């Protein structure tokens, strides 16, 4: 089924059932017709039999964690032992940047779709039910279409715009606090099957707007979010297959004063780190953009990079070269295993 036909079916199903499945969350019945803003004819078919071949699958599960509004220097200065440990044990990009529209919804949409703002259409930054959903396939949609499990645990309602109907098995908006978000994620992660999990902590952004970026309250918010992240990491490392899990940590934007959303380097510069058994350790200078994050998650699952995205996989997190042996896999059932 192509995407246009799927959208027509999904709209009816979503209206009847309220998809995706909710955990500790409010109803999503107030989100209108999902098909209205979608440019389905241009989005392509994520399950196309003619899709390019993919490299072998380095990991079975990818967890993407976003610290909303966290600047790299904020991460470095905060009392954040979990983040600091993952940096020491993994790879850290010294030159990571978000998209020019450095705001929460536009940036997260680029992070999870691999496309620029003018392509995915989420140029606004609040919850607008009348605007429907992102108009391109997200990496969650593409992974789900291939049989992978997908989940989102978030602290802001506006991120509902990214959860295309039929693309997310578990959608959870438990609360604004990182403790509640982490608790919901930890209930899922120990037995989560092969796929992608997205987790969002909002405290750094809130503290930046209230008390100024890099203030003591801002650094405390990063530290609090790091403690929440620590519980998530404990759940991941408690899995018997934790060596098959890749963790990607980043942010949607930075900030300065009490604001963000400009082209200032303080707004555009973001942390980006990766932790996993195949990650080539150490800080690296290669440029990384937020559009690379979700695409890297797909590549880690053995899914070929779609032709219609601008993001590119960060190969050093997979210990696989771009011209590695190929497979036509991508599904959990038949993807190549090491």
C-alpha positions as CSV (number, residue, x, y, z in Angstrom):
1,X,0.0,0.0,0.0
2,X,1.4,3.4,-1.0
3,X,1.5,6.3,1.5
4,X,-1.5,8.1,-0.1
5,X,-3.7,5.1,0.3
6,X,-2.4,4.4,3.8
7,X,-3.2,7.9,4.9
8,X,-6.8,7.6,3.8
9,X,-7.1,4.4,5.8
10,X,-5.2,5.7,8.8
11,X,-7.3,8.8,9.1
12,X,-10.4,6.6,9.6
13,X,-8.7,4.2,11.9
14,X,-7.2,7.0,14.0
15,X,-10.6,8.8,14.3
16,X,-12.3,5.5,15.4
17,X,-9.6,4.2,17.8
18,X,-7.5,7.1,18.8
19,X,-4.2,5.6,17.5
20,X,-1.5,5.3,18.6
21,X,-1.8,3.4,21.9
22,X,-1.6,5.6,24.9
23,X,0.3,5.1,28.2
24,X,-0.3,7.5,31.1
25,X,-1.4,10.1,28.6
26,X,-4.3,12.4,27.7
27,X,-6.6,11.6,24.8
28,X,-5.5,12.5,21.3
29,X,-9.1,12.8,20.0
30,X,-8.6,16.5,19.7
31,X,-6.1,16.1,16.9
32,X,-8.0,16.6,13.7
33,X,-7.9,14.9,10.3
34,X,-4.3,13.6,10.0
35,X,-4.5,13.6,6.2
36,X,-5.2,17.3,5.7
37,X,-1.7,18.7,5.9
38,X,0.1,15.7,4.5
39,X,1.6,16.0,1.1
40,X,1.2,12.3,0.6
41,X,2.1,12.3,-3.0
42,X,5.6,13.6,-2.3
43,X,6.3,11.6,0.9
44,X,7.1,8.3,-0.9
45,X,6.4,4.7,0.3
46,X,8.6,3.7,3.2
47,X,8.0,0.1,2.4
48,X,8.9,0.3,-1.3
49,X,10.3,-3.0,-2.7
50,X,12.7,-0.9,-4.8
51,X,14.3,0.8,-1.7
52,X,18.1,0.7,-1.7
53,X,19.9,-2.1,0.1
54,X,21.0,-1.6,3.7
55,X,24.2,-2.5,5.5
56,X,24.1,-5.3,8.1
57,X,22.2,-4.5,11.3
58,X,24.6,-3.4,14.1
59,X,21.9,-3.0,16.8
60,X,18.5,-4.3,17.7
61,X,17.2,-1.3,19.5
62,X,18.0,2.5,19.4
63,X,17.0,4.9,22.2
64,X,17.1,8.6,21.2
65,X,17.1,10.9,24.2
66,X,16.5,14.6,23.8
67,X,17.3,17.1,26.5
68,X,15.2,20.1,25.4
69,X,17.2,23.3,25.3
70,X,20.5,21.8,26.6
71,X,23.6,23.7,25.4
72,X,26.9,21.7,25.1
73,X,28.6,24.0,27.7
74,X,25.6,23.5,29.9
75,X,26.0,19.7,29.8
76,X,29.7,20.1,30.5
77,X,29.3,22.4,33.5
78,X,26.3,20.7,35.1
79,X,26.5,17.9,37.7
80,X,25.5,15.3,35.1
81,X,27.4,12.1,35.9
82,X,25.3,9.9,33.5
83,X,25.9,12.2,30.5
84,X,29.6,12.6,31.4
85,X,30.0,8.8,31.7
86,X,28.4,8.2,28.3
87,X,30.6,10.8,26.8
88,X,33.7,9.1,28.3
89,X,32.5,5.6,27.1
90,X,31.1,6.7,23.8
91,X,31.5,9.2,21.0
92,X,30.9,13.0,21.3
93,X,30.5,15.4,18.4
94,X,32.2,18.7,19.0
95,X,30.5,20.4,16.1
96,X,26.9,19.4,16.3
97,X,24.2,21.8,15.2
98,X,20.5,22.0,15.0
99,X,18.4,23.5,12.1
100,X,18.2,27.2,11.5
101,X,14.7,27.3,13.1
102,X,16.1,26.5,16.5
103,X,12.8,25.9,18.3
104,X,11.3,22.8,19.8
105,X,8.8,21.4,17.3
106,X,10.7,22.4,14.1
107,X,14.0,21.0,15.5
108,X,12.5,17.7,16.8
109,X,10.7,17.3,13.5
110,X,14.0,17.5,11.7
111,X,15.7,15.2,14.3
112,X,13.1,12.5,13.7
113,X,12.5,12.9,10.0
114,X,16.0,13.6,8.6
115,X,14.6,16.6,6.6
116,X,14.7,20.4,6.7
117,X,11.9,22.5,8.2
118,X,10.7,23.7,4.8
119,X,10.3,20.0,3.8
120,X,8.6,18.6,6.9
121,X,6.3,21.7,7.3
122,X,6.5,22.0,11.1
123,X,7.6,25.6,11.1
124,X,5.4,26.6,14.1
125,X,6.2,25.8,17.7
126,X,3.1,25.1,19.7
127,X,0.3,22.6,19.7
128,X,-2.1,23.5,16.9
129,X,-4.6,20.6,16.3
130,X,-5.8,22.2,13.1
131,X,-2.4,21.8,11.6
132,X,-2.5,18.0,11.9
133,X,0.7,15.9,11.6
134,X,4.2,16.3,10.0
135,X,3.9,15.9,6.3
136,X,6.8,13.5,5.6
137,X,7.5,10.0,7.0
138,X,9.5,10.1,10.2
139,X,12.1,7.5,11.1
140,X,9.5,6.0,13.4
141,X,7.1,5.6,10.5
142,X,9.8,4.0,8.3
143,X,10.9,1.7,11.1
144,X,7.3,0.7,12.0
145,X,6.5,0.1,8.4
146,X,9.3,-2.5,8.4
147,X,8.0,-4.3,11.5
148,X,10.0,-2.6,14.2
149,X,8.5,-1.5,17.5
150,X,8.3,2.3,18.1
151,X,7.6,4.4,21.2
152,X,7.6,8.0,22.2
153,X,7.8,9.3,25.8
154,X,7.5,13.1,25.9
155,X,6.9,16.0,28.1
156,X,5.4,18.5,25.7
157,X,2.0,18.1,23.9
158,X,3.3,19.8,20.8
159,X,5.4,16.7,19.9
160,X,2.1,14.9,19.1
161,X,2.4,16.5,15.7
162,X,5.4,14.2,15.0
163,X,3.5,11.0,15.9
164,X,1.9,10.1,12.5
165,X,-1.1,7.8,13.0
166,X,0.0,4.2,12.7
167,X,3.7,5.0,13.2
168,X,4.0,4.8,17.0
169,X,3.0,1.7,19.0
170,X,3.3,3.6,22.3
171,X,2.7,7.3,22.7
172,X,3.1,8.6,26.3
173,X,2.7,12.2,27.5
174,X,2.7,11.4,31.3
175,X,3.7,14.8,32.7
176,X,6.1,17.7,32.2
177,X,8.5,16.3,34.8
178,X,11.4,14.1,33.8
179,X,10.7,11.8,36.7
180,X,7.3,10.9,35.3
181,X,8.6,10.6,31.7
182,X,11.5,8.4,32.8
183,X,9.1,6.2,34.9
184,X,6.9,5.6,31.9
185,X,9.9,4.8,29.7
186,X,11.5,2.5,32.3
187,X,8.2,0.5,32.4
188,X,8.6,-0.1,28.6
189,X,12.4,-0.4,28.0
190,X,13.4,-3.7,29.8
191,X,11.3,-5.8,27.4
192,X,11.0,-3.5,24.4
193,X,11.4,-5.4,21.2
194,X,13.7,-4.4,18.3
195,X,13.0,-0.9,17.2
196,X,13.3,2.8,18.2
197,X,12.3,4.5,21.4
198,X,12.3,8.4,21.7
199,X,12.5,10.0,25.1
200,X,12.1,13.8,25.7
201,X,13.1,15.7,28.9
202,X,11.9,19.3,28.9
203,X,13.4,20.8,32.2
204,X,16.5,22.6,30.7
205,X,14.3,24.5,28.3
206,X,11.8,25.6,31.0
207,X,14.6,26.7,33.3
208,X,16.3,28.6,30.5
209,X,13.2,30.6,29.8
210,X,12.5,31.2,33.4
211,X,16.0,31.9,34.8
212,X,18.3,32.4,31.8
213,X,20.4,29.9,29.9
214,X,23.6,29.0,31.9
215,X,22.1,30.3,35.2
216,X,22.4,28.1,38.3
217,X,18.7,27.1,38.0
218,X,19.4,26.1,34.4
219,X,22.3,23.9,35.4
220,X,20.2,22.4,38.1
221,X,17.6,21.5,35.6
222,X,20.2,19.6,33.5
223,X,21.4,17.8,36.6
224,X,17.8,16.8,37.5
225,X,17.2,15.5,33.9
226,X,20.5,13.7,34.1
227,X,19.3,11.8,37.2
228,X,16.1,10.8,35.3
229,X,18.3,9.7,32.4
230,X,20.3,7.6,34.9
231,X,17.2,5.6,35.6
232,X,16.6,5.1,31.9
233,X,20.2,3.9,31.5
234,X,19.9,1.5,34.4
235,X,16.9,-0.1,32.6
236,X,18.8,-0.3,29.3
237,X,21.9,-1.8,31.0
238,X,19.8,-4.3,32.8
239,X,18.7,-5.9,29.6
240,X,20.5,-9.1,28.8
241,X,21.0,-7.8,25.2
242,X,22.2,-4.3,26.3
243,X,25.2,-4.7,23.9
244,X,22.6,-4.6,21.1
245,X,21.2,-1.3,22.2
246,X,22.5,2.1,20.8
247,X,21.8,5.2,22.8
248,X,21.8,8.6,21.0
249,X,21.7,11.7,23.2
250,X,21.2,15.2,21.8
251,X,19.1,18.4,22.1
252,X,16.7,20.3,19.9
253,X,18.4,23.7,20.4
254,X,20.4,25.8,22.8
255,X,19.5,29.2,24.0
256,X,20.8,32.6,25.3
257,X,19.3,35.0,27.8
258,X,15.8,33.8,28.2
259,X,15.2,32.9,24.6
260,X,16.2,30.8,21.6
261,X,15.0,30.4,18.0
262,X,17.6,32.6,16.4
263,X,20.7,31.9,14.3
264,X,23.0,32.7,17.1
265,X,25.6,29.9,17.7
266,X,24.4,29.8,21.3
267,X,21.0,28.6,19.9
268,X,22.3,26.4,17.1
269,X,25.1,24.5,18.9
270,X,23.8,21.3,20.5
271,X,25.4,18.3,22.2
272,X,25.4,15.0,20.3
273,X,26.7,11.8,21.8
274,X,26.4,8.1,21.1
275,X,26.9,5.1,23.4
276,X,26.9,1.5,22.4
277,X,29.0,-1.6,21.9
278,X,30.1,-0.7,18.4
279,X,30.7,3.0,19.0
280,X,34.2,4.3,18.1
281,X,35.0,6.1,21.3
282,X,36.3,9.6,21.6
283,X,35.3,13.2,20.8
284,X,35.3,13.9,17.0
285,X,35.4,17.0,14.8
286,X,33.2,15.7,12.0
287,X,30.2,18.0,11.6
288,X,26.9,16.5,12.8
289,X,23.4,18.0,12.3
290,X,20.3,17.2,14.0
291,X,18.9,15.8,10.8
292,X,21.5,13.0,11.1
293,X,20.1,11.7,14.4
294,X,17.1,9.7,13.2
295,X,18.8,8.6,10.1
296,X,21.6,7.2,12.2
297,X,19.0,5.3,14.2
298,X,17.6,3.7,11.0
299,X,21.1,2.7,9.8
300,X,21.8,1.2,13.2
301,X,18.8,-1.1,12.6
302,X,20.1,-2.1,9.2
303,X,17.7,0.2,7.3
304,X,19.1,1.9,4.2
305,X,19.1,5.7,4.2
306,X,16.1,6.9,2.3
307,X,16.8,9.0,-0.8
308,X,14.4,11.8,0.2
309,X,16.2,12.9,3.4
310,X,19.1,15.3,3.9
311,X,20.4,13.6,7.1
312,X,23.2,11.1,6.8
313,X,24.2,8.3,9.3
314,X,27.1,8.9,11.6
315,X,29.1,5.8,10.7
316,X,31.5,5.9,13.6
317,X,28.6,4.8,16.0
318,X,28.2,1.5,14.1
319,X,31.8,0.4,13.3
320,X,30.5,-0.2,9.8
321,X,31.8,1.5,6.7
322,X,29.4,2.9,4.2
323,X,30.3,0.3,1.6
324,X,29.9,-2.7,4.0
325,X,28.3,-5.8,2.8
326,X,24.6,-5.2,2.0
327,X,21.4,-7.0,2.8
328,X,17.8,-6.4,1.6
329,X,16.8,-6.7,5.3
330,X,15.4,-4.1,7.6
331,X,12.7,-6.1,9.2
332,X,13.3,-7.6,12.7
333,X,12.6,-11.1,11.4
334,X,15.1,-11.3,8.6
335,X,17.7,-8.5,9.0
336,X,21.3,-9.7,8.9
337,X,22.8,-10.4,12.3
338,X,26.4,-10.5,13.3
